[in-house]
């Protein structure tokens, strides 16, 4: 099952997560519509509703990806530790 091999999205490092998710789906030859409809199962429960709402408004993967990036791509430097 793919869920056990992909960590859950938790708002952190959204760009890298989407790239990894898309790469895994392409590698497994998952069609775009299933890639889009299956994404909410890969998020933490605390943001499931938010992601589902975004997904419901999008008709294709590119649109969904753009909306998720816009929503969760706030200052990613907050998640990085500085030495």
SEKETI-443614 format. One record per residue: residue in three letters; residue number from 1; x, y, z of N, C-alpha, C, O, CB in turn. Coordinates in steps of 0.001 Angstrom, whole numbers, plus 524288, in hexadecimal, padded with zeros to 5 digits. Glycine has a CB too. Layout:
! residues N
code_pos_n.px_n.py_n.pz_ca.px_ca.py_ca.pz_c.px_c.py_c.pz_o.px_o.py_o.pz_cb.px_cb.py_cb.pz
Ala_NUM_X_Y_Z_X_Y_Z_X_Y_Z_X_Y_Z_X_Y_Z
...
END
This chain:
! residues 83
code_pos_n.px_n.py_n.pz_ca.px_ca.py_ca.pz_c.px_c.py_c.pz_o.px_o.py_o.pz_cb.px_cb.py_cb.pz
Unk_1_8034E_7FB5C_80000_80000_80000_80000_80376_804DC_80000_80772_80505_802B0_7FC40_80002_804CB
Unk_2_801F9_808B7_7FD10_80521_80D63_7FC68_8053C_810B1_80160_8092C_81338_8027B_80314_8109B_7F7DD
Unk_3_800FD_810B8_80461_800AF_813F9_8090F_80524_812CA_80CCC_8074E_8165F_80F29_7FB76_8132E_80BCE
Unk_4_80689_80DE2_80D61_80AA3_80C80_8110D_81007_80E33_80F2F_813AC_80E5F_81251_80A98_806B2_811FE
Unk_5_810A5_80F73_80A3C_815B9_810E0_8081C_81675_816BC_80780_81ACC_8187B_80663_8167C_80E48_802F3
Unk_6_8126A_819C7_8082D_812C2_81F72_807BD_81137_821BA_80D01_80D21_82063_80F29_80F31_82199_80338
Unk_7_81475_82524_80F0A_8131A_8279C_81401_80E5B_82B22_8132E_80CF2_82C60_80EC1_817D0_82AC9_8163B
Unk_8_80BFE_82CAD_8175C_80759_82FFB_81704_808E5_835BA_816A6_80C96_83775_81933_803C2_82F15_81BC4
Unk_9_8060C_838A0_8137A_806F6_83E32_812DA_8050C_84105_817B4_8009D_8403A_81962_80437_84051_80DE6
Unk_10_80861_84456_819FD_806FD_84705_81EDB_807FC_84CE5_81E90_8091C_84F5E_82287_80A0A_844B3_82365
Unk_11_80796_84F1A_819F0_80857_854AE_818E0_80E11_8563A_81842_80F27_85A7B_8164C_805F1_857DB_81D31
Unk_12_811AD_85301_819D2_81735_8545D_81992_8197B_852CC_81451_8183C_84EA3_81240_81A3E_851BB_81E06
Unk_13_81CC4_85616_81231_81FAA_854FE_80D66_81C07_8532B_80900_81CCB_84EFF_806BC_823DE_850DC_80E70
Unk_14_81828_85649_807DE_81411_854DD_8042A_8163C_853C5_7FEBC_81483_85016_7FC2A_81007_85929_803DF
Unk_15_819E1_856D1_7FCFC_81BFF_8561B_7F7B3_81EAA_850C8_7F720_81DBA_84E02_7F34F_81FE5_85A82_7F668
Unk_16_821E7_84F61_7FACD_8249B_84A56_7FA98_820C4_845D1_7FB17_82157_841D2_7F87B_828BB_84A00_7FEE9
Unk_17_81CDA_84676_7FE74_81902_8424C_7FF1F_81604_84155_7FA12_81552_83CD9_7F879_81535_843A6_80389
Unk_18_8143E_84588_7F78C_81150_844E8_7F2B0_814A9_84274_7EE6D_812C0_83F3E_7EB66_80F39_84A2C_7F0D8
Unk_19_8199A_843EB_7EE2A_81D1C_8419A_7EA45_81DCB_83BC5_7EB3B_81DA7_838AC_7E78F_82274_84458_7EA5A
Unk_20_81E87_83A44_7F023_81F36_834BF_7F173_81A32_831AC_7F06D_81A5F_82D5A_7EE52_820DE_83426_7F731
Unk_21_815BE_833E5_7F1EA_810B3_83152_7F10E_80FC7_8307D_7EB3A_80E55_82C38_7E98D_80C35_83494_7F373
Unk_22_8109F_83499_7E82B_80FBA_83434_7E28A_81372_83034_7E015_811D8_82D32_7DCB1_8106C_83998_7DFEB
Unk_23_81851_83026_7E1BD_81C17_82C6C_7DFA6_81A7B_826CC_7E0D2_81AD8_82366_7DD70_82182_82D80_7E1E3
Unk_24_818B6_825D7_7E598_816F7_8208A_7E701_8123A_81EF4_7E3CE_811E0_81A7C_7E210_815AD_82038_7ECDD
Unk_25_80E9A_82288_7E305_809E9_82145_7E008_80B38_8203E_7DA41_8090C_81CB1_7D7D9_805EA_825BD_7E07D
Unk_26_80EBC_82356_7D81C_81052_8228C_7D2A7_81337_81D5A_7D225_8126B_81A76_7CE64_813D3_82724_7D0B6
Unk_27_81694_81C32_7D5F5_81977_8174D_7D5E0_815D3_81292_7D5E4_816F0_80E99_7D36C_81D24_8170A_7DA84
Unk_28_81189_8130C_7D8A7_80DC3_80EC8_7D8FE_80994_80F24_7D4BE_805DE_80C15_7D4AF_80B31_80EC4_7DE59
Unk_29_80A36_812DE_7D139_806A6_8139B_7CCD1_80101_81492_7CE91_7FD4E_81283_7CC4A_806DA_80EDC_7C942
Unk_30_80073_817C0_7D2AB_7FB4D_81937_7D4B1_7F947_81DC0_7D15E_7FBFC_821AF_7D0D4_7FB91_81AC2_7DAAB
Unk_31_7F497_81D4C_7CF22_7F27D_82192_7CBF2_7F1A3_82692_7CF22_7F10B_8266B_7D3E7_7ED59_81FE4_7C970
Unk_32_7F198_82AEE_7CC69_7F12C_83002_7CEF8_7EC45_8307A_7D253_7EC7E_832A1_7D69F_7F139_8344D_7CAEC
Unk_33_7E7E0_82E82_7D071_7E309_82F00_7D37A_7E35C_82BF1_7D89B_7E15A_82DC4_7DC94_7DE58_82D14_7D03D
Unk_34_7E5CE_82766_7D8A1_7E67D_8246F_7DD7C_7EA92_826F1_7E0FC_7EA2D_826A7_7E5C4_7E809_81ECC_7DC49
Unk_35_7EE78_82964_7DEA5_7F270_82C38_7E19F_7EFD2_8309D_7E4AC_7F0F3_83177_7E945_7F6C6_82E6B_7DDF5
Unk_36_7EC55_8335E_7E20C_7E98E_837B6_7E472_7E5B7_835DA_7E89B_7E59F_837EF_7ECF0_7E6B0_83AD6_7E04D
Unk_37_7E292_831F3_7E74B_7DE9B_83026_7EB03_7E0F5_82D53_7EFB1_7DE8B_82D22_7F3D8_7DAC5_82C96_7E84C
Unk_38_7E5A2_82B21_7EF16_7E80A_8283B_7F355_7EB51_82B6D_7F70A_7ECC8_82986_7FB35_7EB42_8241D_7F12D
Unk_39_7EC82_83040_7F59F_7F008_83367_7F8DE_7EE1F_8342B_7FE78_7F152_833D3_8020A_7F0CD_838A6_7F662
Unk_40_7E920_8352F_7FF75_7E772_8361F_804DB_7E8A9_831AA_808A5_7E900_83291_80D5B_7E1B7_83723_804EC
Unk_41_7E951_82CE7_806B2_7EA99_828A4_80A4D_7F03D_828E2_80C37_7F1B9_82604_80FC7_7E99F_8236C_807AE
Unk_42_7F368_82C54_809D6_7F8E5_82CD8_80B4A_7FA03_831A5_80E99_7FE80_83353_80EF2_7FC32_82D01_8067A
Unk_43_7F60E_833DB_81100_7F6DE_83878_8144A_7F59F_8371F_819F5_7F2B6_83375_81B10_7F370_83D1E_81266
Unk_44_7F7E0_83A22_81D7A_7F6C2_8393F_82301_7F10D_83AA2_82414_7EEDA_83E07_8217A_7FA7F_83C85_8268B
Unk_45_7EEAD_8380D_827DC_7E926_83909_828FB_7E7E2_83EBB_82A32_7E386_8407A_82928_7E777_835BA_82D7A
Unk_46_7EB8C_841A1_82C5A_7EA73_84706_82DDD_7E966_84A9C_82934_7E6D6_84EA2_829D1_7EEF4_84926_830FB
Unk_47_7EB52_8493C_82492_7EA6C_84C99_81FFD_7E759_849D5_81BB4_7E6E7_84BD2_81759_7EF9D_84E7B_81DCB
Unk_48_7E541_8454B_81CEC_7E264_84246_818FE_7DDF4_84561_81693_7DD54_8455A_811CF_7E043_83D50_81B63
Unk_49_7DAE7_84804_819B7_7D66D_84AFF_817C6_7D82D_84F6E_81435_7D5C2_85063_8102A_7D33C_84D2D_81C56
Unk_50_7DC58_85221_815AD_7DE5D_8566C_8126D_7E009_8546C_80D0E_7DEBB_856C3_80910_7E303_85923_81527
Unk_51_7E2E7_85021_80CF9_7E4CA_84DF2_8080C_7E039_84BE7_804CF_7E02D_84C84_8000A_7E8C6_8498C_80911
Unk_52_7DC6E_84980_80755_7D7E0_8478B_8048B_7D4D9_84C0A_80208_7D2E6_84B7B_7FDAC_7D452_84471_80841
Unk_53_7D46F_85076_804B7_7D1C9_85508_80287_7D4A3_8571A_7FDB8_7D228_8587E_7F9D7_7D158_85957_806A7
Unk_54_7D9C9_85750_7FDF1_7DCD7_8590B_7F96F_7DC1F_85534_7F4ED_7DB60_856CB_7F073_7E2B7_85990_7FAE1
Unk_55_7DC58_8502B_7F622_7DBCB_84C23_7F226_7D674_84C6A_7EF7A_7D60C_84B90_7EAC3_7DC98_846BE_7F490
Unk_56_7D26F_84D98_7F272_7CD22_84DD5_7F046_7CC8F_85245_7EC4F_7C93D_851F7_7E8D8_7C922_84E84_7F4AB
Unk_57_7CFBE_85663_7ECC4_7CF6F_85AD7_7E930_7D2C0_85A28_7E449_7D245_85D3D_7E0A0_7D117_85FBC_7EBF9
Unk_58_7D611_85637_7E425_7D9CC_855A2_7DFCE_7D816_8513E_7DC23_7D60E_84D37_7DDCE_7DF5D_85488_7E1EA
Unk_59_7D8FA_85229_7D723_7D77A_84E49_7D337_7DC0A_84B07_7D148_7DB39_846D8_7CF0E_7D4F2_850F3_7CEAB
Unk_60_7E0DC_84CDF_7D216_7E55D_849DF_7D04E_7E9D5_84A71_7D42D_7E9A5_84DA7_7D7C1_7E716_84BA7_7CAD0
Unk_61_7EDEA_84735_7D35F_7F244_8471F_7D708_7F534_84C4D_7D730_7F69F_84E1C_7DB69_7F5FB_842C6_7D5A0
Unk_62_7F624_84EB7_7D2B5_7F913_853A3_7D29F_7F652_857EC_7D5B2_7F8D4_85ADF_7D88C_7F9EB_8556D_7CD04
Unk_63_7F13C_85842_7D520_7EE2B_85C19_7D808_7EE72_85AF5_7DDE6_7EF34_85E80_7E110_7E86B_85C16_7D626
Unk_64_7EDD4_85602_7DF4A_7EE16_8546D_7E4C6_7F373_855A7_7E715_7F3DC_857C7_7EB60_7ECE1_84E90_7E555
Unk_65_7F789_8544B_7E431_7FCDF_85534_7E600_7FDD7_85B09_7E6EF_80044_85C87_7EAD0_800D2_8530D_7E204
Unk_66_7FBF2_85E47_7E360_7FC97_863EF_7E3ED_7F9C1_865FD_7E8C9_7FBD6_8693D_7EBA7_7FA8F_866BC_7DF06
Unk_67_7F4FE_8640F_7E9AB_7F205_865CD_7EE3D_7F490_86403_7F35E_7F4CB_86700_7F721_7EC67_863C0_7EDEF
Unk_68_7F671_85F34_7F382_7F8FD_85D3B_7F83D_7FE05_86044_7F947_7FF26_861AA_7FDBC_7FA29_85751_7F7BA
Unk_69_80103_86145_7F52C_805CA_86457_7F5DC_80493_869C7_7F7E5_80743_86BC6_7FB58_808C9_864B8_7F0B7
Unk_70_80085_86C26_7F5BF_7FF0A_87160_7F773_7FD44_8715D_7FD22_7FE93_874E4_80021_7FAB8_8738B_7F3F5
Unk_71_7FA51_86D6E_7FE90_7F824_86D3F_803D2_7FC40_86C07_80806_7FC2B_86E5A_80C3C_7F3D7_86935_80406
Unk_72_7FFCC_8686F_806E6_80378_866A2_80AE0_80913_86861_80A02_80C87_866D2_80CF9_80352_860DE_80B26
Unk_73_80A15_86B87_80615_80F69_86D2B_804FE_810A3_87266_80797_81391_8758B_8056E_81049_86D89_7FF1D
Unk_74_80E73_87354_80C21_80FF6_877F7_80F00_815A4_87746_8108C_817C3_87300_80FF1_80C61_878E4_813E1
Unk_75_81806_87B19_8126A_81DA4_87B52_8136C_81FE7_87617_8154D_81FC3_874DE_819F3_81EC2_87F83_8176F
Unk_76_821FD_87309_81199_82422_86DF1_812E9_828FD_86E5B_81649_82AA2_86A7F_818A3_8255F_86AF4_80E02
Unk_77_82B49_872F0_8168F_82FE1_87389_819E6_82E80_872CA_81FA2_831F5_871DE_822D8_8325A_878E6_81915
Unk_78_82985_8732D_820F3_827DF_87244_82657_828E3_86CA4_82801_8298F_86B8B_82CA3_82215_87391_826FC
Unk_79_828FF_86916_82436_82997_8638D_82572_82F4E_861DA_82569_83081_85D6D_826D9_8267F_86045_82199
Unk_80_832CF_86548_823CC_8385C_863EC_82388_83B12_865D8_82875_839EA_86A0C_82A7B_83AF8_8664B_81E93
Unk_81_83EA8_862B3_82A4C_841B6_86451_82ED8_846A2_86705_82CF3_8493E_86525_8295F_84314_85F92_83268
Unk_82_847DF_86B55_82F4E_84C97_86E22_82DF1_850DD_86CBC_831C9_84FEC_86C40_8367A_84BA4_8740E_82DDA
Unk_83_85585_86C1A_82FC4_859FB_86AD1_83334_85D2D_86F90_8343A_86114_86F48_83705_85D6B_86691_830D4
END
